[in-house]
Amino acid sequence: MGTPQFAVPALEMLSNTKFRPVLCITQPDRPKGRKQKLLPPEVKIKALELGIPVIQPNDVNDPEVVADLADLKPDIIITVAYGGYLKKAIRKLPVYSCINLHPSLLPKHRGAAPINYALFNGDERTGVTIFKIIAKMDAGPVISQSETEIRKDECYTELSDRLAQIGAEEVLKALKKIEKHGLYTTPQEHKNATFSHKLQKEDLIIDWNQPAENICNKVRGLAEIPGAVASFRKSRIKIIETEILKTNSGLVPGSIVSIVKNRGIILATGDFDVLNKRIQPAGKKIMTSYAFSLGARINLKEKFENGF
């Protein structure tokens, strides 16, 4: 069970082993983009390419769906960013339970946006966790974990792609371990749990009054998709890449301090200045901030405002 690109490496890896899935369950096709065109989930595309049957129930817990799954007599059900809650009727179907791949070192960053929050918080390390699914979200006992260092200036899309690959390998290791030794788990330290709620519109907004470190962490945690949002000349603009500088201009936060040829736009924040290196104007592709400054003919009296 999986839906977005993050789940594709695990599906692809398993398809080439003796643990090849007999069925793939993903979310229904959804409208996407500016034209709201109906598009299939990335997992559906890959599963069909691999010749694995796909179903897309509106509610995976529907009794008819559960009955169909029961007919398959599954040994195990694996979820990777599926995007739906599994009720008890499904959880008790497999011989070895339902397991989930979560892109954090649980119990840290339970919830819908663990990779974003690892970057928002400036974490130095993260990883993936394979755990047994229980009624409470992301609280099940741990089967295995794999830890990795977050690279300097690594953004959300880069870290997500890397954790998807690490996670795929960890799923395969977990299945081999379960096959050989049975399902052995370790309880989570629930008192140490932290949470990452689903991103809302307000979570994307840059507040230039914040310290430079907070702003750059937010930019990293949202780049390149969905993008941290600011406003320039009353139009929405996404800030894609920034760098903290050692200078503190003392200007009003959001003010343009200077434009550096071939490097970008220096902006004031609540403390240190930041170099805005890449940007995405509304309706356009990502570009260097210096190229944007030339095309927009920016002058130093202008400023970037908070988003939306």
FILUM-251147 format. One record per residue (C-alpha): residue number from 0; x, y, z. Coordinates in nm, 2 decimals. Each point is the difference from the previous one (the first is absolute). Layout:
REM FILUM-251147
  num      c1      c2      c3
  NUM       X       Y       Z
...
//
This chain:
REM FILUM-251147
  num      c1      c2      c3
    0    0.00    0.00    0.00
    1    0.15    0.33   -0.11
    2   -0.07    0.31   -0.20
    3    0.27    0.27   -0.07
    4    0.34   -0.02   -0.16
    5    0.15   -0.07    0.35
    6   -0.16   -0.35   -0.01
    7    0.12   -0.09   -0.35
    8    0.36   -0.12    0.09
    9   -0.14   -0.26    0.25
   10   -0.25   -0.13   -0.25
   11    0.27   -0.02   -0.27
   12    0.25   -0.17    0.23
   13   -0.25   -0.26    0.12
   14   -0.12   -0.08   -0.35
   15    0.34   -0.14   -0.08
   16    0.01   -0.24    0.30
   17   -0.19   -0.30    0.12
   18   -0.20    0.25    0.20
   19   -0.16    0.13   -0.31
   20   -0.34    0.15    0.10
   21   -0.31   -0.18   -0.13
   22   -0.21    0.32    0.02
   23    0.06    0.38    0.02
   24   -0.25    0.22    0.17
   25    0.02    0.38   -0.06
   26   -0.21    0.31    0.03
   27   -0.25    0.09   -0.28
   28    0.12    0.22   -0.29
   29   -0.02    0.37    0.11
   30   -0.01    0.33   -0.19
   31    0.34    0.17    0.01
   32    0.17    0.31   -0.13
   33   -0.14    0.33   -0.12
   34   -0.23   -0.17   -0.25
   35   -0.12   -0.25    0.26
   36    0.05   -0.29   -0.23
   37   -0.08   -0.34    0.14
   38    0.33   -0.19    0.05
   39    0.09   -0.34    0.14
   40    0.22   -0.04    0.31
   41    0.36   -0.07   -0.07
   42   -0.03   -0.34    0.16
   43   -0.28   -0.10   -0.23
   44    0.21    0.09   -0.30
   45    0.30   -0.20    0.12
   46   -0.22   -0.30    0.11
   47   -0.16   -0.03   -0.34
   48    0.34    0.04   -0.17
   49    0.12   -0.30    0.21
   50   -0.31   -0.20   -0.07
   51   -0.13    0.00    0.35
   52   -0.38    0.02    0.04
   53   -0.13    0.34    0.14
   54   -0.32    0.09    0.18
   55   -0.10    0.36    0.11
   56   -0.28   -0.02    0.26
   57   -0.15    0.32    0.13
   58    0.00   -0.17    0.34
   59    0.24   -0.28    0.05
   60   -0.19   -0.10    0.32
   61   -0.32   -0.07   -0.20
   62   -0.13   -0.35    0.08
   63    0.01   -0.11   -0.36
   64    0.36    0.11   -0.03
   65    0.09   -0.18    0.32
   66   -0.17   -0.31   -0.12
   67    0.20    0.01   -0.33
   68    0.32    0.04    0.19
   69   -0.09   -0.29    0.23
   70   -0.04   -0.22   -0.31
   71    0.37    0.07   -0.08
   72    0.11   -0.14    0.34
   73    0.28    0.25    0.03
   74    0.32   -0.09    0.19
   75    0.07    0.37    0.06
   76   -0.14    0.34   -0.10
   77    0.26    0.27   -0.05
   78   -0.10    0.37    0.00
   79    0.23    0.28   -0.12
   80   -0.16    0.35    0.00
   81   -0.34   -0.15   -0.09
   82   -0.20    0.29    0.14
   83   -0.28   -0.20    0.17
   84   -0.07   -0.14    0.34
   85   -0.02   -0.38    0.03
   86   -0.27   -0.13    0.23
   87    0.01   -0.31    0.21
   88   -0.17   -0.22   -0.27
   89    0.30    0.06   -0.23
   90    0.27    0.00    0.27
   91   -0.10   -0.36    0.11
   92    0.00   -0.15   -0.36
   93    0.37   -0.07   -0.06
   94    0.19   -0.29    0.16
   95    0.28    0.23    0.10
   96   -0.20    0.32    0.06
   97    0.00    0.33   -0.19
   98    0.33    0.19    0.00
   99    0.08    0.36   -0.09
  100    0.31    0.19   -0.13
  101    0.02    0.34    0.17
  102    0.27    0.25   -0.10
  103    0.12    0.10    0.35
  104    0.16   -0.16    0.30
  105   -0.32   -0.07    0.20
  106   -0.12    0.11    0.24
  107    0.13    0.33   -0.14
  108   -0.21    0.17   -0.26
  109   -0.31   -0.22    0.00
  110   -0.26    0.12   -0.24
  111   -0.04    0.12   -0.36
  112    0.31    0.22   -0.06
  113    0.30   -0.15    0.17
  114    0.26    0.09   -0.26
  115   -0.12    0.36   -0.01
  116    0.02    0.03    0.37
  117    0.34   -0.16    0.03
  118    0.12    0.29   -0.22
  119   -0.21    0.27    0.16
  120    0.16   -0.10    0.34
  121    0.35    0.00   -0.14
  122    0.05   -0.37    0.10
  123    0.34   -0.14   -0.08
  124   -0.11   -0.36   -0.04
  125   -0.31   -0.18   -0.11
  126   -0.09   -0.34   -0.14
  127   -0.27   -0.25   -0.07
  128   -0.20   -0.23    0.23
  129   -0.19   -0.32   -0.08
  130   -0.27   -0.07    0.26
  131   -0.30   -0.21    0.06
  132   -0.33    0.20   -0.06
  133   -0.23    0.03    0.30
  134   -0.31    0.21    0.06
  135    0.20    0.31    0.11
  136    0.17    0.19   -0.28
  137    0.38   -0.08   -0.04
  138    0.01   -0.14    0.36
  139    0.05   -0.37   -0.08
  140    0.30   -0.20    0.12
  141    0.32    0.03   -0.21
  142    0.12   -0.28   -0.22
  143    0.31    0.18   -0.13
  144    0.16    0.34   -0.05
  145    0.27    0.15   -0.22
  146    0.16    0.33    0.08
  147    0.17    0.26   -0.23
  148    0.16    0.34    0.03
  149   -0.19    0.29   -0.16
  150    0.24    0.16   -0.24
  151    0.09    0.36    0.02
  152   -0.25    0.21   -0.21
  153   -0.19   -0.32   -0.09
  154   -0.36    0.11   -0.09
  155   -0.33   -0.19    0.04
  156   -0.01   -0.15   -0.35
  157    0.36   -0.12    0.02
  158   -0.04   -0.15    0.35
  159   -0.34   -0.16   -0.09
  160    0.15   -0.17   -0.31
  161    0.29   -0.13    0.21
  162   -0.22   -0.13    0.29
  163   -0.22   -0.17   -0.26
  164    0.30   -0.20   -0.12
  165    0.12   -0.07    0.36
  166   -0.36   -0.10    0.09
  167   -0.03   -0.24   -0.29
  168    0.31   -0.18    0.11
  169   -0.12   -0.01    0.36
  170   -0.34   -0.15   -0.10
  171    0.18   -0.28   -0.18
  172    0.23   -0.06    0.30
  173   -0.30   -0.01    0.23
  174   -0.18   -0.25   -0.22
  175    0.30   -0.23    0.00
  176    0.03    0.04    0.38
  177   -0.37   -0.09    0.05
  178    0.02   -0.29   -0.23
  179    0.30   -0.15    0.18
  180   -0.07    0.09    0.36
  181   -0.37    0.10    0.02
  182   -0.14    0.34    0.10
  183    0.21    0.14    0.29
  184   -0.06    0.36    0.10
  185    0.12    0.26    0.26
  186   -0.25    0.24    0.16
  187    0.04    0.37   -0.08
  188    0.09    0.24    0.28
  189   -0.33    0.18   -0.01
  190    0.10    0.27    0.24
  191    0.26    0.12   -0.25
  192   -0.25    0.03   -0.29
  193   -0.02    0.32   -0.21
  194   -0.25    0.07   -0.27
  195    0.00    0.14   -0.36
  196   -0.34    0.11   -0.10
  197   -0.12    0.01   -0.36
  198    0.13    0.32   -0.16
  199   -0.26    0.28   -0.02
  200    0.01    0.32   -0.21
  201    0.13    0.20    0.29
  202    0.30   -0.24    0.04
  203    0.13    0.11   -0.34
  204    0.02    0.37    0.08
  205    0.34    0.16    0.06
  206    0.01    0.26    0.29
  207    0.29    0.22   -0.06
  208    0.00    0.11    0.36
  209    0.12   -0.35    0.10
  210    0.37   -0.07    0.05
  211    0.19   -0.09   -0.31
  212    0.05   -0.36    0.11
  213   -0.37   -0.05    0.04
  214   -0.07    0.15   -0.35
  215    0.27   -0.21   -0.17
  216   -0.12   -0.32    0.18
  217   -0.35    0.07   -0.12
  218    0.12    0.06   -0.36
  219    0.20   -0.33    0.01
  220   -0.30   -0.19    0.15
  221   -0.23    0.11   -0.28
  222    0.23    0.00   -0.30
  223   -0.05   -0.06   -0.28
  224   -0.36   -0.11    0.05
  225   -0.23    0.15    0.13
  226    0.24    0.30    0.06
  227    0.02    0.26    0.27
  228   -0.22    0.29   -0.09
  229    0.07    0.38    0.01
  230   -0.15    0.30   -0.18
  231    0.17    0.25   -0.23
  232   -0.18    0.28   -0.17
  233   -0.32   -0.15    0.13
  234    0.06   -0.32   -0.19
  235    0.07   -0.34    0.16
  236    0.35   -0.13   -0.04
  237    0.17   -0.31    0.12
  238    0.34    0.01    0.16
  239    0.19   -0.32   -0.10
  240    0.35    0.04    0.13
  241    0.16    0.23    0.26
  242    0.33    0.03    0.19
  243    0.06    0.16    0.34
  244    0.26    0.28   -0.01
  245    0.22    0.14    0.29
  246   -0.12    0.35   -0.06
  247   -0.29    0.18    0.18
  248   -0.11    0.30   -0.20
  249   -0.25    0.12    0.26
  250   -0.25    0.08   -0.27
  251   -0.37   -0.07    0.03
  252   -0.05   -0.38   -0.04
  253   -0.08   -0.09   -0.36
  254    0.19    0.31   -0.13
  255    0.24   -0.05   -0.29
  256    0.35    0.07    0.13
  257    0.18   -0.05   -0.33
  258    0.01   -0.19   -0.32
  259    0.32   -0.21   -0.06
  260    0.09   -0.07   -0.36
  261   -0.04   -0.37   -0.09
  262   -0.08   -0.09    0.37
  263   -0.34    0.14    0.09
  264   -0.20    0.25    0.21
  265    0.11    0.07    0.36
  266   -0.30    0.06    0.23
  267   -0.03    0.11    0.36
  268   -0.16   -0.22    0.26
  269   -0.06    0.01    0.38
  270    0.38   -0.03    0.05
  271    0.25   -0.10   -0.26
  272   -0.04    0.07   -0.37
  273   -0.08   -0.28   -0.24
  274    0.11   -0.05   -0.36
  275   -0.30   -0.10   -0.22
  276    0.16   -0.22   -0.26
  277   -0.30   -0.16   -0.19
  278   -0.36    0.11   -0.04
  279   -0.32   -0.10   -0.18
  280   -0.23    0.28   -0.11
  281   -0.37   -0.08   -0.03
  282   -0.07   -0.20   -0.31
  283    0.36   -0.03   -0.10
  284    0.29   -0.25    0.04
  285    0.27    0.01    0.27
  286    0.27    0.25   -0.09
  287    0.30    0.16    0.16
  288   -0.08    0.30    0.22
  289    0.25    0.21   -0.19
  290   -0.17   -0.08   -0.33
  291   -0.33    0.10    0.16
  292    0.15    0.33    0.12
  293    0.11    0.09   -0.35
  294   -0.33   -0.09   -0.16
  295   -0.21    0.17    0.27
  296    0.24    0.31    0.01
  297    0.00   -0.01    0.38
  298    0.11    0.31    0.19
  299    0.14    0.01    0.35
  300   -0.30    0.19    0.14
  301   -0.23   -0.30   -0.05
  302   -0.06   -0.28    0.25
  303   -0.14   -0.35    0.02
  304   -0.30   -0.04    0.21
  305   -0.14   -0.30    0.19
  306   -0.18   -0.25   -0.22
  307   -0.36    0.00   -0.13
//
